[in-house]
Amino acid sequence: MATDLNVNPIVLQRADPCVLRHDGQYYFTGSYPLYDRIVLRRAARLDDLQSADEVTIWTKHESGPQSQLIWAPEIHRVGDAWYIYYAAAPNTDGTADAPGADETFNHRVFVLECTDDDPLTGTWVEKGQVNTGWESFALDATSFVHRGEQYLVWAQQDVAVKGHSNLYIARMENPWTLATDAVMLCKPEYDWEIVTFWVAEGPSVLIRDGKVFLTYSASGTGIEYAMGVLTADADADLLDPASWTKSPDPVFASDPEVGIYGPGHNSFTETADGQTVLVYHARTYTELVGDPLWEPNRQACAQILPFDADGNPVWGTPIPLTRPAPTSVDVLGLDGSF
């Protein structure tokens, strides 16, 4: 069956990819390698996102809590408006008592809103920080609407729980305000979730055939990075941890046979003919030079996600690349041009 997805990666050097299909167009965002802005691009076909113009719709502040390490923006459509959820951290002045100077990340979750028809040319307004209930490292917010209610799922640290981040869910009063207390859905606990770092992050939600699938990524950002899944019945109380079943094993992981490593931080979209598409980032090599945070060669990839007769995803393994991908920052400019 012909689709609008025939080449991979769909966008080069963009980690934490988020793709939203709306009115026949694909909207793409992801972490910009300099972590200093939020960008959007749009195309009628997934294959054309790489060549689409990239527009900067927001840049980091000069100082304060949104002045460095802008991570993992996600674009969502709620009602008649566009929203982008993202994580940002304060800058430091190099002194021991400066925010963030203790060598730990100090991210919080923030929201942008655009009520114009076109999010690439429209005006984006800061709606501020999402109050998640307590102040600690928080990131990777995603949102979904189910049966008329909007929910937020995100990663956050609780110092009483071993590890760097757990996954939480809450119902929302509006797209920038929680209506309920945060509920922890999972924490890193299995061997595959605690390699290098104890992490559960990068959640994404897919609702299909009476089930809710909540994917997430775990461990460090190298070849150990992999995806897990929580599953709930669509009729269940999604704010009750007992409604969710967590897979003890990763569902999507590195595959040396095809040369794809560290797949994760996924999102979901669909083709024009209704097939579910799994979007994720991955690297094509294992030896990283320097700090992996600043290594830009996580490529935004996508592939059709099939389902079995019971309506469960057949996750499979990453597919080989069909488009050349850089293996060094010198090969490709950060603007995506050769």
Salt bridges, closest charged atoms under 4 A:
ASP16 OD1 - HIS265 ND1 3.08
ASP16 OD1 - HIS281 ND1 3.51
ASP23 OD2 - HIS22 NE2 3.30
ASP36 OD1 - ARG37 NE 2.78
ASP47 OD2 - ARG45 NH2 3.14
ASP48 OD1 - ARG45 NH1 3.29
GLU54 OE1 - ARG14 NH2 2.98
GLU54 OE2 - ARG41 NH2 2.78
GLU74 OE1 - HIS76 NE2 2.73
GLU113 OE1 - LYS127 NZ 3.68
ASP118 OD1 - ARG42 NH1 2.83
GLU126 OE2 - HIS61 NE2 2.71
GLU135 OE1 - ARG108 NE 2.61
ASP140 OD2 - HIS265 ND1 3.87
GLU149 OE1 - ARG171 NH1 3.72
GLU189 OE2 - LYS246 NZ 2.94
GLU193 OE2 - LYS246 NZ 2.95
ASP209 OD2 - ARG208 NE 3.11
ASP235 OD1 - ARG147 NH1 2.52
GLU295 OE1 - ARG283 NE 2.87
